[in-house]
Amino acid sequence: MTNRKTAAVILAAGMGTRMKSTLPKVLHPLAGRPMILNLLETVGALEPEEVVVVVGDEFGELSEAVAPYPVAVQKERLGTGHAVLMAREHLGGFDGDVFVLFGADPLIRPETLDHMLDVRDSEIDPAVVVLGFHAANPGAYGRLITTEDGALEAIIEAKDASPDQLDITLCNSGVMLIDGKVLFALLDRIGNDNAKGEYYLTDIVALARGDGLKCAFVEGDEEELHGVDSRVDLAMAEMIMQDRLRTRAMENGATLSDPGSVFFSFDTVLGTDVTVGPNVVFGPGVTVADGAVINAFCHLEGAQVAAGATVGPFARLRPGALLGAGAKVGNFVEVKNAMLHSGAKVSHLSYIGDAEVGEGANIGAGTITCNYDGFFKSKTVIGKGAFIGSNTALVAPVTVGEGAVIGAGSTIARDVEADALAVTRADHRQIEGWAKANRDKKNAQKAKQGNKKKD
C-alpha cells in the first residue's frame, strides 16, 4: 500500500426494491452485522483521511448505522455519477486518491484495494483505476475495453456493446480509484444522454481519456465482487462470508468437525485447539479460549468461554454468559448474564440466569434460578463447592453459601449458610395397600359402566 492520501465515497442511496423490504438494502445483516459495516471495516484498514457515505434523504437509520462517518444526501437518484457528486461538500478540496465503492458490495478484500492503490501510484500514473473481474457469465455487466499495451480504453455497457464486445469476459465491478485533483471536474462534465436519463460514473473513463489522461484496471476475484441486490444475492454473500470465516478459524488452530454446518459472526474469536461440533451458531460477541470444546447444536451470543471449558451439546449461552476455566455447561442448559467460575458444572436441563456460580460448584438437573418476579430481575449467588440437588428452584435474590448442599426438589427463597443442608421437601407419607385397593375400586367401576352400555 502507498503512503498517498486516500479517501472513499460509499454509495448507499439505492432503494433496494428487489429486496422487498422496508429496511435499507445495505443494512441487511451479513455475518451478524449490517453488510455496509463489513465494507467500512475493509475501507478502514486503509486508514483513509476521509470517508463519506452517500444516502437517500429517507434513510435516517442508515446515517445512524454508519456513524461516525459523515453522510451526503442524494435527494434525487440520477445515477452513480450524480451520487458521487453529492460528496463534493466533504471532498471538494481533497487532492489524494478517492475510492468509489458500493455499500452492497460487502465482500471486497483490503488486498484488492491495496492493489488498486499500487497501480495508481505506479509509473503509469493513471487518473482512473477501475476494478474489473472475469465473469463466468458476463450477461448484463459492462465490459472493460483494453488496449494492446494493457491500458483501459473504455467501459461499454452491455446494451450498447457490439457482438464482439459482448464476447469479452472482463467486466466492470463499478469500483474505481480516481485522482482527487480531477475527480469533480470530470464528474461535472458527465451527461445524461442515455436511455435512462442518468449520469453514469462509467463515463468518467472516456472523459479522462479525452483529456489525455491515462486509465488502468486491475482484476479482482468474481466471488469477492459479488453484489447484493436481492435476498438470493444476500444468501450467496452469506455463504461466501461464512466460508471465509470458517477457513480463518481453522487456519488459526481451531478444529471444526463439520465446517459447513458451523455459522460464525464477523467478530467470533476462537483460540488454538478449540473444537467445534456440527450445527453450532456463534452470534455476535463470542470469544472461546484455547482448548475449549463447543459440542453439537449449541447457540452462543455475547458469551465468553475460558480455556478448557465445555459447552453442550444442545446448550445456549446468551449475552453476559461467562464460563471460567474448565467449567461445564451441558445438554439443554441455558445460561444468561451469569458467571460460572472455574470447574463449575451445570450438566443438564437447567436455567442459570443473573447468577454467579462459585468455583467447583455442581448444579443438578432441572435447577432454575428464578431471577424475575414480573417487575425486577435479581441475582442468585452460589458459593464455591456448593451442591444444588436436582429440580431445585432458587428464588432470587438468594445466596447459597460455600460448600452448602440443597436437597433435590427444594424451593429456596432464603439464604443458606456455608456448609449447611437446606431442604424444603414435604414429609414422606405411606399408606399401606392403598394402590391395590384403588385399582380394584376403579376396575369395578369400569366393569359396571361397560355392562350398562351392553344393556
C-alpha positions as CSV (number, residue, x, y, z in Angstrom):
1,M,0.0,0.0,0.0
2,T,1.2,3.5,-0.8
3,N,1.6,6.4,1.6
4,R,-0.6,8.7,-0.5
5,K,-3.6,10.4,1.0
6,T,-6.8,8.3,0.5
7,A,-10.5,8.9,0.7
8,A,-13.6,6.8,0.0
9,V,-17.1,7.5,-1.2
10,I,-19.5,4.7,-0.4
11,L,-22.7,4.8,-2.5
12,A,-25.6,3.6,-0.4
13,A,-28.6,5.6,-1.6
14,G,-30.2,2.7,-3.6
15,M,-33.8,1.8,-2.7
16,G,-33.1,-2.0,-3.0
17,T,-36.6,-2.7,-4.3
18,R,-35.7,-6.2,-5.2
19,M,-35.1,-7.0,-1.5
20,K,-38.8,-6.4,-1.0
21,S,-38.1,-4.9,2.5
22,T,-38.7,-1.7,4.5
23,L,-35.0,-2.0,5.7
24,P,-32.5,-0.2,3.5
25,K,-30.6,-2.8,1.4
26,V,-27.2,-2.1,2.9
27,L,-28.5,-2.6,6.4
28,H,-29.4,-6.2,5.8
29,P,-27.2,-8.4,8.0
30,L,-24.2,-10.3,6.8
31,A,-22.3,-12.4,9.4
32,G,-24.2,-10.7,12.2
33,R,-24.0,-7.0,11.3
34,P,-25.3,-4.7,8.5
35,M,-23.5,-5.5,5.3
36,I,-22.2,-2.0,4.8
37,L,-20.2,-2.2,8.0
38,N,-18.2,-5.1,6.5
39,L,-17.2,-2.8,3.7
40,L,-16.5,0.1,6.0
41,E,-14.2,-2.2,8.0
42,T,-12.3,-3.1,4.8
43,V,-12.0,0.6,3.9
44,G,-10.9,1.4,7.5
45,A,-8.0,-0.9,7.1
46,L,-6.6,1.6,4.6
47,E,-6.6,4.3,7.2
48,P,-8.2,6.9,4.9
49,E,-8.3,10.6,5.7
50,E,-11.9,10.9,4.6
51,V,-14.9,8.5,4.2
52,V,-18.3,9.8,3.0
53,V,-21.4,7.6,2.7
54,V,-24.0,8.8,0.2
55,V,-27.5,8.0,1.4
56,G,-31.1,8.8,0.4
57,D,-32.9,11.5,2.2
58,E,-35.3,9.0,3.8
59,F,-32.6,6.8,5.2
60,G,-32.1,8.2,8.7
61,E,-31.4,4.8,10.3
62,L,-28.6,4.3,7.7
63,S,-27.0,7.5,8.7
64,E,-27.0,6.3,12.4
65,A,-25.6,2.9,11.4
66,V,-22.6,4.3,9.6
67,A,-21.7,6.9,12.3
68,P,-19.2,8.4,13.0
69,Y,-18.6,8.6,9.2
70,P,-20.4,11.6,7.7
71,V,-23.1,11.2,5.1
72,A,-24.0,13.1,2.0
73,V,-27.7,13.0,0.9
74,Q,-28.7,12.3,-2.6
75,K,-32.3,13.6,-2.8
76,E,-32.8,12.7,-6.4
77,R,-31.5,9.4,-7.7
78,L,-30.0,10.5,-11.0
79,G,-27.3,7.9,-11.4
80,T,-23.9,6.8,-10.0
81,G,-22.1,9.9,-11.3
82,H,-24.6,12.2,-9.7
83,A,-24.3,10.2,-6.4
84,V,-20.6,10.8,-6.2
85,L,-21.1,14.5,-6.8
86,M,-23.0,14.6,-3.5
87,A,-19.7,14.1,-1.7
88,R,-18.3,17.4,-3.0
89,E,-19.1,19.2,0.2
90,H,-16.8,16.8,2.1
91,L,-14.1,16.2,-0.6
92,G,-14.2,19.2,-2.8
93,G,-10.6,20.2,-1.8
94,F,-9.2,16.7,-1.5
95,D,-6.2,16.1,-3.7
96,G,-5.4,12.5,-2.8
97,D,-6.8,9.2,-4.2
98,V,-10.6,8.7,-4.0
99,F,-12.2,5.3,-4.0
100,V,-15.8,4.9,-5.2
101,L,-17.4,1.8,-3.7
102,F,-20.9,0.4,-3.3
103,G,-22.4,-0.3,0.1
104,A,-24.0,-3.5,-1.3
105,D,-20.6,-4.9,-2.3
106,P,-19.5,-6.1,1.2
107,L,-17.0,-8.9,0.2
108,I,-14.2,-6.8,-1.3
109,R,-10.9,-7.6,0.4
110,P,-8.3,-5.0,1.7
111,E,-5.7,-6.6,-0.5
112,T,-7.7,-5.8,-3.6
113,L,-7.9,-2.1,-2.7
114,D,-4.2,-2.1,-1.9
115,H,-3.5,-3.4,-5.4
116,M,-5.5,-0.5,-6.9
117,L,-3.5,2.0,-4.9
118,D,-0.3,0.4,-6.1
119,V,-1.4,0.8,-9.7
120,R,-2.5,4.4,-9.1
121,D,1.0,5.1,-7.6
122,S,2.9,3.3,-10.5
123,E,4.9,4.9,-13.3
124,I,1.8,4.8,-15.5
125,D,0.2,7.4,-13.2
126,P,-3.4,6.7,-14.3
127,A,-6.1,9.2,-13.3
128,V,-8.7,6.4,-13.1
129,V,-8.2,2.8,-12.0
130,V,-11.1,0.5,-12.5
131,L,-11.6,-2.8,-10.7
132,G,-12.6,-5.5,-13.1
133,F,-13.2,-9.2,-13.0
134,H,-13.6,-12.1,-15.4
135,A,-17.2,-13.3,-15.2
136,A,-18.2,-16.9,-15.9
137,N,-21.5,-15.5,-17.3
138,P,-20.9,-11.8,-18.2
139,G,-24.6,-11.2,-19.1
140,A,-25.6,-7.6,-18.4
141,Y,-22.3,-6.5,-16.9
142,G,-20.4,-3.6,-18.5
143,R,-17.3,-4.7,-20.4
144,L,-13.8,-3.3,-20.0
145,I,-12.3,-2.4,-23.3
146,T,-8.5,-2.5,-23.1
147,T,-5.6,-1.6,-25.4
148,E,-2.8,-3.9,-26.6
149,D,-0.5,-2.4,-24.0
150,G,-3.0,-3.2,-21.2
151,A,-4.4,0.2,-20.6
152,L,-8.1,0.8,-20.1
153,E,-9.7,2.4,-23.1
154,A,-13.4,2.4,-22.3
155,I,-16.3,0.9,-20.3
156,I,-19.1,-0.3,-22.6
157,E,-22.5,-1.1,-21.2
158,A,-23.8,-4.5,-22.3
159,K,-26.8,-2.9,-24.0
160,D,-24.5,-0.7,-26.1
161,A,-21.9,-3.4,-26.9
162,S,-21.3,-5.0,-30.2
163,P,-21.4,-8.8,-30.6
164,D,-17.6,-8.9,-30.5
165,Q,-17.5,-6.8,-27.3
166,L,-20.1,-9.0,-25.7
167,D,-17.7,-11.9,-26.1
168,I,-15.3,-10.1,-23.7
169,T,-15.4,-11.7,-20.2
170,L,-13.5,-8.8,-18.4
171,C,-16.3,-7.0,-16.7
172,N,-16.8,-3.8,-14.7
173,S,-17.4,-4.1,-11.0
174,G,-18.2,-0.4,-10.6
175,V,-15.4,0.1,-8.1
176,M,-13.0,2.9,-9.0
177,L,-10.0,4.8,-7.7
178,I,-9.8,8.3,-9.1
179,D,-7.3,11.1,-8.8
180,G,-9.0,13.6,-6.4
181,K,-7.4,16.6,-8.2
182,V,-9.6,15.8,-11.3
183,L,-12.5,13.9,-9.9
184,F,-15.1,16.6,-9.6
185,A,-14.0,18.4,-12.8
186,L,-14.7,15.1,-14.7
187,L,-17.9,14.4,-12.8
188,D,-19.3,17.9,-13.7
189,R,-19.0,17.0,-17.4
190,I,-20.8,13.7,-17.3
191,G,-24.0,13.9,-19.3
192,N,-27.3,12.0,-19.2
193,D,-27.9,11.5,-22.9
194,N,-28.9,7.8,-22.5
195,A,-32.0,5.7,-22.3
196,K,-32.4,6.1,-18.5
197,G,-31.5,9.8,-18.5
198,E,-29.0,9.2,-15.7
199,Y,-25.4,10.4,-15.1
200,Y,-23.2,7.3,-15.3
201,L,-20.0,7.2,-13.4
202,T,-18.6,4.8,-16.1
203,D,-18.5,7.8,-18.5
204,I,-15.6,9.2,-16.5
205,V,-13.2,6.9,-18.3
206,A,-14.0,8.3,-21.7
207,L,-13.8,11.9,-20.4
208,A,-10.4,11.2,-18.8
209,R,-9.1,9.6,-22.0
210,G,-10.4,12.6,-23.9
211,D,-8.3,14.9,-21.7
212,G,-5.2,12.9,-22.4
213,L,-5.2,11.2,-19.0
214,K,-4.4,7.6,-18.6
215,C,-6.8,4.9,-17.3
216,A,-5.9,1.5,-16.0
217,F,-7.6,-1.5,-14.5
218,V,-6.9,-4.3,-12.0
219,E,-8.5,-7.7,-11.8
220,G,-10.3,-8.9,-8.7
221,D,-12.0,-12.2,-8.0
222,E,-15.5,-12.6,-9.2
223,E,-16.6,-14.0,-5.8
224,E,-15.4,-11.1,-3.8
225,L,-17.1,-8.7,-6.2
226,H,-20.5,-10.4,-5.6
227,G,-23.0,-7.6,-5.1
228,V,-26.3,-7.9,-3.1
229,D,-29.4,-6.8,-4.9
230,S,-31.9,-9.4,-3.7
231,R,-32.5,-11.9,-0.9
232,V,-30.9,-14.6,-3.1
233,D,-27.8,-12.4,-3.5
234,L,-27.7,-11.9,0.2
235,A,-27.8,-15.7,0.9
236,M,-25.0,-16.2,-1.6
237,A,-22.9,-13.4,0.1
238,E,-23.5,-15.1,3.5
239,M,-22.3,-18.4,2.1
240,I,-19.1,-16.8,0.8
241,M,-18.5,-14.9,4.1
242,Q,-19.1,-18.0,6.2
243,D,-16.6,-19.9,4.1
244,R,-14.0,-17.2,4.8
245,L,-14.7,-17.2,8.5
246,R,-14.6,-21.0,8.7
247,T,-11.3,-21.1,6.9
248,R,-9.8,-18.3,9.1
249,A,-10.9,-20.2,12.2
250,M,-9.2,-23.5,11.1
251,E,-6.1,-21.7,9.9
252,N,-5.8,-20.1,13.3
253,G,-5.8,-23.5,15.0
254,A,-9.5,-24.5,15.7
255,T,-11.0,-27.8,14.7
256,L,-14.4,-27.8,13.0
257,S,-15.7,-31.3,12.7
258,D,-18.3,-30.3,10.1
259,P,-17.3,-26.8,8.9
260,G,-20.2,-26.3,6.5
261,S,-22.7,-26.5,9.4
262,V,-21.0,-24.0,11.7
263,F,-22.0,-20.4,11.4
264,F,-19.9,-17.5,12.6
265,S,-20.3,-13.8,13.3
266,F,-17.9,-11.2,12.0
267,D,-16.3,-10.9,15.4
268,T,-16.1,-14.5,16.6
269,V,-12.8,-15.3,18.2
270,L,-11.6,-18.9,18.7
271,G,-8.4,-19.8,20.4
272,T,-6.0,-22.6,19.4
273,D,-7.1,-26.2,19.9
274,V,-10.7,-25.2,20.2
275,T,-13.1,-28.0,19.0
276,V,-16.4,-27.1,17.5
277,G,-19.0,-29.7,16.7
278,P,-21.7,-29.7,14.0
279,N,-24.5,-27.2,13.8
280,V,-23.1,-24.6,16.1
281,V,-24.1,-21.0,15.7
282,F,-21.9,-18.1,17.0
283,G,-23.8,-14.9,17.4
284,P,-22.0,-11.5,17.8
285,G,-19.6,-11.0,20.7
286,V,-18.3,-14.5,21.4
287,T,-14.8,-15.4,22.5
288,V,-13.7,-19.0,23.0
289,A,-10.3,-19.5,24.6
290,D,-7.7,-22.2,24.0
291,G,-8.7,-25.9,24.3
292,A,-12.4,-25.3,24.9
293,V,-15.0,-27.6,23.4
294,I,-18.2,-26.5,21.9
295,N,-20.3,-29.6,21.2
296,A,-23.0,-30.0,18.5
297,F,-26.2,-27.9,18.2
298,C,-25.1,-25.1,20.5
299,H,-26.0,-21.4,20.2
300,L,-23.7,-18.8,21.7
301,E,-24.1,-15.0,21.7
302,G,-22.3,-12.3,23.7
303,A,-20.6,-15.0,25.7
304,Q,-17.0,-15.7,26.9
305,V,-15.7,-19.2,27.3
306,A,-12.4,-19.7,29.1
307,A,-9.7,-22.2,28.4
308,G,-10.7,-25.9,28.7
309,A,-14.4,-25.2,29.3
310,T,-17.0,-27.5,27.7
311,V,-20.4,-26.4,26.2
312,G,-23.2,-28.6,25.1
313,P,-24.4,-30.4,23.2
314,F,-27.7,-28.5,22.8
315,A,-26.7,-25.7,25.1
316,R,-27.4,-22.0,24.8
317,L,-25.2,-19.2,26.1
318,R,-26.9,-15.8,26.0
319,P,-25.4,-12.4,26.4
320,G,-23.4,-12.0,29.6
321,A,-22.6,-15.7,30.0
322,L,-19.1,-16.1,31.3
323,L,-17.6,-19.6,31.7
324,G,-14.4,-20.0,33.7
325,A,-11.5,-22.4,33.0
326,G,-12.7,-26.0,32.9
327,A,-16.4,-25.1,33.6
328,K,-19.0,-27.2,32.1
329,V,-22.4,-26.3,30.6
330,G,-24.1,-29.5,29.4
331,N,-27.0,-30.5,27.2
332,F,-30.2,-28.4,27.3
333,V,-28.8,-25.8,29.6
334,E,-29.3,-22.1,29.1
335,V,-27.0,-19.5,30.7
336,K,-27.7,-15.8,30.6
337,N,-25.8,-12.9,32.3
338,A,-24.2,-15.3,34.7
339,M,-20.6,-16.2,35.7
340,L,-19.6,-19.8,36.2
341,H,-16.2,-19.9,37.9
342,S,-13.5,-22.4,37.1
343,G,-14.6,-26.0,37.4
344,A,-18.3,-25.2,38.0
345,K,-20.7,-27.7,36.4
346,V,-24.3,-27.3,35.1
347,S,-24.6,-30.6,33.3
348,H,-28.2,-30.8,32.0
349,L,-31.7,-29.4,31.8
350,S,-31.2,-26.2,33.8
351,Y,-31.6,-22.4,33.5
352,I,-28.9,-20.2,35.1
353,G,-29.7,-16.5,34.7
354,D,-28.5,-13.4,36.5
355,A,-26.3,-15.5,38.7
356,E,-22.8,-16.3,40.0
357,V,-21.8,-19.9,40.4
358,G,-18.7,-20.5,42.5
359,E,-15.6,-22.5,41.7
360,G,-16.3,-26.2,41.6
361,A,-20.0,-25.9,42.4
362,N,-22.3,-28.6,41.0
363,I,-25.7,-27.7,39.7
364,G,-28.1,-30.7,39.4
365,A,-30.5,-31.4,36.6
366,G,-33.7,-29.2,36.4
367,T,-32.3,-26.4,38.5
368,I,-33.7,-22.9,37.8
369,T,-32.6,-19.6,39.1
370,C,-35.9,-17.7,39.4
371,N,-34.5,-14.3,38.5
372,Y,-37.6,-12.3,37.5
373,D,-40.6,-11.5,39.7
374,G,-42.6,-9.8,36.9
375,F,-41.1,-6.4,37.6
376,F,-37.4,-6.7,38.5
377,K,-34.5,-9.1,38.0
378,S,-32.5,-10.3,40.9
379,K,-29.3,-12.2,41.4
380,T,-28.5,-15.7,42.7
381,V,-25.1,-16.4,44.2
382,I,-24.0,-20.0,44.7
383,G,-20.8,-20.4,46.7
384,K,-17.6,-22.3,46.0
385,G,-18.1,-26.1,46.1
386,A,-21.8,-25.9,46.8
387,F,-24.1,-28.8,45.5
388,I,-27.6,-28.0,44.2
389,G,-29.8,-31.1,44.0
390,S,-31.9,-31.8,41.0
391,N,-35.2,-30.0,40.4
392,T,-34.4,-27.1,42.6
393,A,-35.8,-23.6,42.3
394,L,-33.6,-20.8,43.6
395,V,-35.8,-17.7,44.1
396,A,-33.6,-14.6,43.7
397,P,-32.3,-12.6,45.4
398,V,-30.7,-15.5,47.3
399,T,-27.3,-16.7,48.3
400,V,-26.2,-20.3,48.8
401,G,-23.0,-20.4,50.9
402,E,-19.8,-22.2,50.1
403,G,-20.0,-25.9,50.5
404,A,-23.7,-25.9,51.2
405,V,-26.0,-28.7,49.9
406,I,-29.5,-28.1,48.6
407,G,-31.7,-31.2,48.7
408,A,-33.4,-32.3,45.4
409,G,-36.8,-30.8,44.8
410,S,-36.4,-27.8,47.0
411,T,-37.6,-24.3,46.6
412,I,-35.0,-22.0,48.2
413,A,-36.2,-18.4,48.9
414,R,-33.9,-17.6,51.9
415,D,-30.1,-17.5,52.1
416,V,-28.3,-20.7,53.0
417,E,-25.3,-20.7,55.3
418,A,-22.0,-22.2,54.2
419,D,-21.7,-26.0,54.7
420,A,-25.4,-26.2,55.6
421,L,-28.1,-28.5,54.2
422,A,-31.3,-26.9,53.1
423,V,-34.4,-28.9,52.2
424,T,-37.9,-27.8,51.6
425,R,-39.3,-31.2,50.7
426,A,-42.7,-32.2,52.0
427,D,-42.8,-35.0,54.6
428,H,-43.0,-38.6,53.2
429,R,-46.3,-40.4,53.8
430,Q,-47.1,-44.0,53.0
431,I,-50.5,-45.7,53.2
432,E,-50.2,-49.5,53.1
433,G,-52.2,-51.2,50.4
434,W,-53.8,-48.0,49.1
435,A,-52.7,-48.5,45.5
436,K,-54.1,-52.1,45.2
437,A,-57.4,-51.0,46.8
438,N,-57.7,-48.1,44.5
439,R,-57.1,-50.3,41.4
440,D,-59.7,-52.8,42.5
441,K,-62.2,-50.0,43.1
442,K,-61.6,-48.3,39.7
443,N,-61.7,-51.6,37.8
444,A,-65.0,-52.5,39.4
445,Q,-66.4,-49.1,38.3
446,K,-65.1,-49.5,34.8
447,A,-66.7,-53.0,34.5
448,K,-70.0,-51.7,35.8
449,Q,-70.1,-48.9,33.2
450,G,-69.3,-51.5,30.5
451,N,-72.2,-53.7,31.4
452,K,-74.6,-50.7,31.3
453,K,-73.5,-50.0,27.7
454,K,-74.2,-53.6,26.7
455,D,-77.8,-53.4,28.1
